[in-house]
Amino acid sequence: MGLTALSEEEKRALRDQIERLREEHRDLDAAIEALTLSGPADRLQVQRLKKRKLWLRDRVSRLEDELIPDIIA
């Protein structure tokens, strides 16, 4: 978000967004497991779900970085 500090409202919005993304990530875990356990899984579908999971993980990481202020050593 640049050099300016985040307001409490912005921090709250980021935390809410992070929680929604984490929930979607958990849901994808369950979907992938269900597809895999239900027999011959559609490999393309599983690949797409896994790719989405990776994107979500990276997005959560970037948002968390925005919440943590830079510490000047």
Summary of the structure (lengths in Angstrom):
residues: 73
radius of gyration: 16.5
end to end distance: 20.5
largest distance: 53.4
contacts: 156
relative contact order: 0.16
helix: 75%
strand: 0%
